[in-house]
Structures are given as C-alpha cells and as structure tokens.
Amino acid sequence: MIETMGAPMIAAILFLMPVYAMKKVPAMAKYKTSTPVQIFTAICGVAAITSVIYGAF
C-alpha cells in the first residue's frame, strides 16, 4: 500500500517537478533543456504515474 501511494509522488518529483521548475523558477532557467526533451520527460512522468494508478485497480 505504501509503494502504491508513494510511487506516483516519486514519479512526480523526479519527472514533472523539474520540467515545471525550469519554466517557472528563475534560478532554474540555466538548466532549461529544449522543448522536445521537456515534453518527453513530462510524458515519461505521466506514463509512470498512470501505470502505477492502473496497477492499483
């Protein structure tokens, strides 16, 4: 149960938060990558979260 709830949070922290931070936080702008790389990273994060949610049911 813990890994079912923790895995989406870890996926969000590892995949989605950096993409968001590179766009919104001025100090992170120097780490910004190209748009296709950001889209790929976001898709991987959403896929990781979706697979965990799908596996829970």
C-alpha positions in Angstrom: 0.0 0.0 0.0 2.8 2.4 0.8 4.5 1.9 -2.5 1.2 2.3 -4.3 0.8 5.7 -2.8 4.5 6.7 -2.8 5.4 5.8 -6.4 3.2 8.5 -8.1 4.7 11.1 -5.7 8.2 9.9 -6.5 7.5 10.0 -10.3 6.0 13.5 -10.0 9.1 14.7 -8.1 11.6 13.0 -10.5 9.9 13.8 -13.8 7.3 16.5 -13.6 8.7 19.0 -11.0 12.0 19.7 -12.8 10.1 20.4 -16.1 7.8 22.8 -14.2 10.6 24.4 -12.2 12.7 25.1 -15.3 9.8 27.1 -16.7 8.6 28.9 -13.5 11.7 29.3 -11.2 14.2 31.9 -12.5 17.1 30.2 -10.7 16.4 27.0 -12.6 16.3 28.7 -16.0 20.0 28.0 -16.6 19.2 24.2 -16.5 16.5 24.5 -19.1 16.6 22.0 -21.9 14.9 22.0 -25.3 11.2 21.8 -25.7 11.1 18.3 -27.2 13.2 17.0 -24.2 10.9 18.6 -21.7 7.8 17.1 -23.5 9.5 13.7 -23.5 10.3 14.0 -19.8 6.7 15.0 -19.0 5.3 12.2 -21.0 7.5 9.7 -19.1 6.3 11.1 -15.8 2.7 10.9 -16.8 3.2 7.3 -18.0 4.9 6.3 -14.8 2.1 7.8 -12.7 -0.6 6.3 -15.0 1.0 2.8 -14.8 1.0 2.9 -11.0 -2.6 4.1 -10.8 -3.6 1.4 -13.4 -1.8 -1.3 -11.4 -3.6 -0.3 -8.2 -7.0 -1.3 -9.7 
